[in-house]
Amino acid sequence: MNATLVLSSPIATSRIECATTESAAMRWLLTGIALAFLALFLFLPLVAVFVEAFKKGAEVYLAALVEPDALSAIKLTLLIAAIAVPLNLVFGVAAAWAIAKFDFRGKQLLTTLIDLPFSVSPVIAGLIYVLVFGAQGWLGPWLFDNDLKIIFAVPGIVLATVFVTFPFVARELIPLMQAQGTEEEEAAITLGASGWKTFRLVTLPNIKWGLLYGVILCNARAMGEFGAVSVVSGHIRGMTNTMPLHVEILYNEYNFAASFAVASLLALLALVTLVLKALVEWKTRETVSDNGNPEQVKP
């Protein structure tokens, strides 16, 4: 008997539906478990942060945010993100372009190195920078002789942040570029477009939403990084403390209202990141459903 006829018969269709469709009770049970898990481990701690932040009133909350050390931590966090994210943007696009569009020796090694920060503890990454750039490290004496300071200073925090965040943009773009192939770029070059023009008018429009998605994730991690930054910063108040480090110091000093006030800013940044992430995902799905593939701009 023809296999197509068997699969298209009402009995076969009914069996397939039974095998792939859960009962209403099971769907409600699984949904309830997921919601309970989210409420316990996500929503409840998030609500607790804001409740504790405003527990002593709005005046105490605002005073904790405008305190000099807090302002310094906020400014430093924004500065680190403003440096690390563009660097990772350039690196991520270049690495994804090379891996997805070209074949070369060392391609697999480059892909493995991009994943390295996912497999190495941030604390270990920070210790590596201390061993290399610290006073007793490999380059420590040379840096001291040339009056250069990396560890326990802003450059060390930037290096640690760049290390832990650089996979996000590249890892978002590599599968996207691989799925798109090289046909459009080859057609543009055949028509006389330069390499830069091909990238600007063909490749970049095709990857813009994936690129934005990777940048959002990279920025969120840069602002919230604790482990690697904690090792290389030295915890110097008003100088090398980022927002996560400042929260830890305030909490250890039993200044709970101030620590939760600063933590609430990080929570707000996380919520904004989630909203932007959802908007980018929605826009990406909308673009794919309208065109059948990501938006394309001809050279």
BADOGU-653443 format. One record per residue (C-alpha): residue number from 1; x, y, z. Coordinates in nm, 2 decimals. Example, Ala and Ser with C-alpha at 12.3 -4.5 7.8 and 13.67 -1.06 7.14 Angstrom:
# residues 2
<node 1, <1.23, -0.45, 0.78>>
<node 2, <1.37, -0.11, 0.71>>
//
This chain:
# residues 299
<node 1, <0.00, 0.00, 0.00>>
<node 2, <0.12, 0.35, -0.08>>
<node 3, <0.28, 0.51, 0.23>>
<node 4, <0.14, 0.85, 0.14>>
<node 5, <-0.22, 0.71, 0.14>>
<node 6, <-0.16, 0.54, 0.47>>
<node 7, <-0.03, 0.86, 0.63>>
<node 8, <-0.31, 1.07, 0.49>>
<node 9, <-0.59, 0.84, 0.61>>
<node 10, <-0.81, 0.96, 0.89>>
<node 11, <-0.70, 0.68, 1.12>>
<node 12, <-0.33, 0.76, 1.07>>
<node 13, <-0.40, 1.13, 1.12>>
<node 14, <-0.58, 1.06, 1.44>>
<node 15, <-0.30, 0.85, 1.57>>
<node 16, <-0.04, 1.12, 1.49>>
<node 17, <-0.25, 1.38, 1.67>>
<node 18, <-0.29, 1.16, 1.97>>
<node 19, <0.09, 1.10, 1.98>>
<node 20, <0.18, 1.47, 1.95>>
<node 21, <-0.10, 1.64, 2.15>>
<node 22, <-0.12, 1.63, 2.53>>
<node 23, <-0.45, 1.63, 2.71>>
<node 24, <-0.59, 1.95, 2.85>>
<node 25, <-0.52, 1.84, 3.21>>
<node 26, <-0.15, 1.77, 3.12>>
<node 27, <-0.12, 2.11, 2.95>>
<node 28, <-0.26, 2.29, 3.25>>
<node 29, <-0.03, 2.09, 3.48>>
<node 30, <0.28, 2.17, 3.29>>
<node 31, <0.18, 2.54, 3.25>>
<node 32, <0.11, 2.56, 3.63>>
<node 33, <0.45, 2.40, 3.71>>
<node 34, <0.63, 2.65, 3.48>>
<node 35, <0.44, 2.95, 3.62>>
<node 36, <0.50, 2.84, 3.98>>
<node 37, <0.87, 2.80, 3.91>>
<node 38, <0.89, 3.15, 3.75>>
<node 39, <0.70, 3.30, 4.04>>
<node 40, <0.93, 3.14, 4.30>>
<node 41, <1.26, 3.19, 4.14>>
<node 42, <1.21, 3.50, 3.92>>
<node 43, <0.91, 3.72, 4.01>>
<node 44, <0.93, 3.69, 4.39>>
<node 45, <1.30, 3.79, 4.42>>
<node 46, <1.24, 4.07, 4.17>>
<node 47, <0.95, 4.20, 4.37>>
<node 48, <1.15, 4.16, 4.69>>
<node 49, <1.43, 4.38, 4.55>>
<node 50, <1.19, 4.67, 4.49>>
<node 51, <1.00, 4.62, 4.82>>
<node 52, <1.33, 4.64, 5.02>>
<node 53, <1.46, 4.93, 4.81>>
<node 54, <1.15, 5.15, 4.90>>
<node 55, <1.11, 5.00, 5.25>>
<node 56, <1.24, 5.32, 5.42>>
<node 57, <1.07, 5.56, 5.18>>
<node 58, <1.15, 5.73, 4.86>>
<node 59, <1.38, 5.99, 5.03>>
<node 60, <1.61, 5.72, 5.15>>
<node 61, <1.59, 5.55, 4.81>>
<node 62, <1.69, 5.86, 4.62>>
<node 63, <1.96, 5.95, 4.88>>
<node 64, <2.12, 5.61, 4.82>>
<node 65, <2.13, 5.67, 4.45>>
<node 66, <2.28, 6.02, 4.46>>
<node 67, <2.55, 5.93, 4.72>>
<node 68, <2.89, 6.00, 4.57>>
<node 69, <3.01, 5.64, 4.57>>
<node 70, <2.69, 5.52, 4.42>>
<node 71, <2.71, 5.78, 4.14>>
<node 72, <3.07, 5.68, 4.08>>
<node 73, <2.97, 5.31, 4.05>>
<node 74, <2.68, 5.40, 3.81>>
<node 75, <2.91, 5.61, 3.59>>
<node 76, <3.18, 5.35, 3.59>>
<node 77, <2.93, 5.08, 3.49>>
<node 78, <2.80, 5.28, 3.20>>
<node 79, <3.15, 5.37, 3.09>>
<node 80, <3.26, 5.00, 3.09>>
<node 81, <2.96, 4.91, 2.89>>
<node 82, <3.01, 5.20, 2.65>>
<node 83, <3.37, 5.07, 2.58>>
<node 84, <3.31, 4.69, 2.59>>
<node 85, <3.00, 4.67, 2.38>>
<node 86, <3.13, 4.85, 2.07>>
<node 87, <3.45, 4.65, 2.09>>
<node 88, <3.25, 4.33, 2.10>>
<node 89, <3.03, 4.46, 1.82>>
<node 90, <3.32, 4.50, 1.59>>
<node 91, <3.49, 4.18, 1.69>>
<node 92, <3.16, 3.98, 1.67>>
<node 93, <3.07, 4.10, 1.32>>
<node 94, <3.42, 4.04, 1.19>>
<node 95, <3.44, 3.69, 1.35>>
<node 96, <3.10, 3.59, 1.23>>
<node 97, <3.17, 3.73, 0.88>>
<node 98, <3.50, 3.53, 0.86>>
<node 99, <3.35, 3.20, 0.99>>
<node 100, <3.02, 3.21, 0.80>>
<node 101, <3.14, 3.34, 0.46>>
<node 102, <3.50, 3.20, 0.42>>
<node 103, <3.69, 2.88, 0.46>>
<node 104, <4.04, 2.91, 0.60>>
<node 105, <4.29, 2.73, 0.82>>
<node 106, <4.21, 2.77, 1.19>>
<node 107, <3.84, 2.83, 1.14>>
<node 108, <3.75, 2.56, 1.39>>
<node 109, <4.00, 2.69, 1.64>>
<node 110, <3.85, 3.04, 1.61>>
<node 111, <3.50, 2.90, 1.67>>
<node 112, <3.63, 2.72, 1.98>>
<node 113, <3.80, 3.03, 2.11>>
<node 114, <3.48, 3.23, 2.07>>
<node 115, <3.31, 2.98, 2.30>>
<node 116, <3.59, 2.99, 2.56>>
<node 117, <3.43, 3.25, 2.80>>
<node 118, <3.13, 3.02, 2.82>>
<node 119, <3.34, 2.73, 2.96>>
<node 120, <3.58, 2.93, 3.18>>
<node 121, <3.47, 3.07, 3.51>>
<node 122, <3.47, 3.46, 3.52>>
<node 123, <3.67, 3.44, 3.84>>
<node 124, <3.94, 3.23, 3.67>>
<node 125, <3.94, 3.48, 3.38>>
<node 126, <4.00, 3.76, 3.63>>
<node 127, <4.28, 3.57, 3.79>>
<node 128, <4.44, 3.52, 3.45>>
<node 129, <4.45, 3.89, 3.40>>
<node 130, <4.60, 3.94, 3.75>>
<node 131, <4.87, 3.68, 3.67>>
<node 132, <4.96, 3.86, 3.34>>
<node 133, <4.92, 4.23, 3.43>>
<node 134, <4.94, 4.23, 3.81>>
<node 135, <5.24, 4.37, 4.01>>
<node 136, <5.39, 4.02, 4.04>>
<node 137, <5.27, 3.91, 3.70>>
<node 138, <5.44, 3.85, 3.37>>
<node 139, <5.41, 4.21, 3.25>>
<node 140, <5.39, 4.37, 3.59>>
<node 141, <5.74, 4.50, 3.62>>
<node 142, <5.74, 4.65, 3.27>>
<node 143, <5.40, 4.82, 3.34>>
<node 144, <5.53, 4.96, 3.66>>
<node 145, <5.85, 5.09, 3.50>>
<node 146, <5.63, 5.27, 3.23>>
<node 147, <5.38, 5.40, 3.48>>
<node 148, <5.10, 5.20, 3.34>>
<node 149, <4.83, 5.05, 3.56>>
<node 150, <4.58, 4.79, 3.44>>
<node 151, <4.49, 4.58, 3.74>>
<node 152, <4.29, 4.76, 4.01>>
<node 153, <4.21, 5.02, 3.75>>
<node 154, <3.96, 5.09, 3.47>>
<node 155, <4.17, 4.92, 3.19>>
<node 156, <4.16, 4.59, 3.38>>
<node 157, <3.78, 4.61, 3.43>>
<node 158, <3.74, 4.68, 3.06>>
<node 159, <3.96, 4.38, 2.97>>
<node 160, <3.77, 4.14, 3.20>>
<node 161, <3.43, 4.27, 3.08>>
<node 162, <3.53, 4.23, 2.71>>
<node 163, <3.65, 3.87, 2.78>>
<node 164, <3.33, 3.75, 2.94>>
<node 165, <3.10, 3.93, 2.69>>
<node 166, <3.26, 3.88, 2.35>>
<node 167, <3.08, 3.56, 2.25>>
<node 168, <2.74, 3.71, 2.25>>
<node 169, <2.74, 3.91, 1.93>>
<node 170, <2.95, 3.65, 1.74>>
<node 171, <2.74, 3.36, 1.85>>
<node 172, <2.42, 3.53, 1.75>>
<node 173, <2.54, 3.62, 1.41>>
<node 174, <2.73, 3.30, 1.30>>
<node 175, <2.43, 3.07, 1.25>>
<node 176, <2.23, 3.36, 1.10>>
<node 177, <2.50, 3.43, 0.84>>
<node 178, <2.55, 3.06, 0.77>>
<node 179, <2.18, 3.01, 0.70>>
<node 180, <2.18, 3.31, 0.46>>
<node 181, <2.46, 3.17, 0.25>>
<node 182, <2.69, 3.37, 0.02>>
<node 183, <2.47, 3.40, -0.29>>
<node 184, <2.37, 3.76, -0.24>>
<node 185, <2.72, 3.88, -0.16>>
<node 186, <2.86, 3.70, -0.47>>
<node 187, <2.59, 3.85, -0.69>>
<node 188, <2.67, 4.20, -0.56>>
<node 189, <3.04, 4.16, -0.62>>
<node 190, <2.97, 4.03, -0.97>>
<node 191, <2.77, 4.34, -1.04>>
<node 192, <3.07, 4.55, -0.94>>
<node 193, <3.00, 4.64, -0.57>>
<node 194, <3.30, 4.68, -0.35>>
<node 195, <3.35, 4.47, -0.04>>
<node 196, <3.25, 4.75, 0.19>>
<node 197, <2.95, 4.84, -0.02>>
<node 198, <2.84, 4.47, -0.03>>
<node 199, <2.87, 4.45, 0.35>>
<node 200, <2.68, 4.78, 0.40>>
<node 201, <2.40, 4.72, 0.15>>
<node 202, <2.36, 4.35, 0.15>>
<node 203, <2.50, 4.17, 0.46>>
<node 204, <2.42, 4.43, 0.72>>
<node 205, <2.05, 4.47, 0.64>>
<node 206, <2.01, 4.09, 0.65>>
<node 207, <2.17, 4.06, 1.00>>
<node 208, <2.05, 4.39, 1.16>>
<node 209, <1.80, 4.23, 1.40>>
<node 210, <2.03, 3.95, 1.50>>
<node 211, <2.30, 4.20, 1.55>>
<node 212, <2.08, 4.42, 1.77>>
<node 213, <1.98, 4.11, 1.97>>
<node 214, <2.34, 4.02, 2.03>>
<node 215, <2.43, 4.38, 2.14>>
<node 216, <2.14, 4.38, 2.39>>
<node 217, <2.26, 4.06, 2.55>>
<node 218, <2.62, 4.18, 2.55>>
<node 219, <2.52, 4.51, 2.71>>
<node 220, <2.32, 4.33, 2.98>>
<node 221, <2.61, 4.10, 3.07>>
<node 222, <2.86, 4.39, 3.07>>
<node 223, <2.66, 4.59, 3.32>>
<node 224, <2.58, 4.29, 3.54>>
<node 225, <2.92, 4.12, 3.54>>
<node 226, <3.05, 4.05, 3.89>>
<node 227, <3.31, 3.76, 3.91>>
<node 228, <3.58, 3.87, 3.67>>
<node 229, <3.54, 4.24, 3.76>>
<node 230, <3.56, 4.16, 4.13>>
<node 231, <3.90, 4.01, 4.09>>
<node 232, <4.06, 4.28, 3.88>>
<node 233, <3.89, 4.59, 4.04>>
<node 234, <4.05, 4.59, 4.38>>
<node 235, <3.71, 4.71, 4.53>>
<node 236, <3.83, 5.07, 4.56>>
<node 237, <3.53, 5.28, 4.66>>
<node 238, <3.45, 5.57, 4.43>>
<node 239, <3.71, 5.45, 4.18>>
<node 240, <3.69, 5.09, 4.06>>
<node 241, <3.36, 4.97, 4.20>>
<node 242, <3.09, 4.90, 3.95>>
<node 243, <2.72, 4.87, 4.04>>
<node 244, <2.73, 4.50, 4.13>>
<node 245, <3.04, 4.54, 4.34>>
<node 246, <2.89, 4.85, 4.52>>
<node 247, <2.58, 4.65, 4.60>>
<node 248, <2.79, 4.38, 4.76>>
<node 249, <2.99, 4.63, 4.97>>
<node 250, <2.67, 4.80, 5.09>>
<node 251, <2.51, 4.47, 5.18>>
<node 252, <2.82, 4.35, 5.37>>
<node 253, <2.81, 4.67, 5.57>>
<node 254, <2.44, 4.60, 5.66>>
<node 255, <2.33, 4.90, 5.47>>
<node 256, <2.04, 4.71, 5.32>>
<node 257, <1.82, 5.00, 5.20>>
<node 258, <2.11, 5.15, 5.00>>
<node 259, <2.22, 4.81, 4.86>>
<node 260, <1.87, 4.72, 4.74>>
<node 261, <1.83, 5.07, 4.60>>
<node 262, <2.13, 5.02, 4.37>>
<node 263, <2.02, 4.67, 4.30>>
<node 264, <1.68, 4.79, 4.19>>
<node 265, <1.86, 4.99, 3.91>>
<node 266, <2.03, 4.67, 3.79>>
<node 267, <1.69, 4.51, 3.80>>
<node 268, <1.54, 4.79, 3.60>>
<node 269, <1.82, 4.75, 3.34>>
<node 270, <1.74, 4.37, 3.33>>
<node 271, <1.37, 4.45, 3.27>>
<node 272, <1.45, 4.70, 2.99>>
<node 273, <1.68, 4.44, 2.84>>
<node 274, <1.40, 4.18, 2.84>>
<node 275, <1.16, 4.42, 2.68>>
<node 276, <1.41, 4.51, 2.41>>
<node 277, <1.49, 4.14, 2.36>>
<node 278, <1.12, 4.06, 2.32>>
<node 279, <1.07, 4.35, 2.07>>
<node 280, <1.37, 4.23, 1.86>>
<node 281, <1.24, 3.87, 1.86>>
<node 282, <0.89, 3.99, 1.76>>
<node 283, <1.03, 4.21, 1.48>>
<node 284, <1.25, 3.92, 1.36>>
<node 285, <0.95, 3.69, 1.34>>
<node 286, <0.75, 3.95, 1.17>>
<node 287, <1.02, 4.01, 0.91>>
<node 288, <1.05, 3.63, 0.84>>
<node 289, <0.68, 3.58, 0.81>>
<node 290, <0.64, 3.87, 0.57>>
<node 291, <0.93, 3.79, 0.34>>
<node 292, <0.99, 3.42, 0.40>>
<node 293, <1.35, 3.51, 0.50>>
<node 294, <1.52, 3.80, 0.67>>
<node 295, <1.49, 4.14, 0.51>>
<node 296, <1.71, 4.18, 0.20>>
<node 297, <1.84, 4.50, 0.05>>
<node 298, <1.98, 4.48, -0.30>>
<node 299, <2.31, 4.65, -0.37>>
//
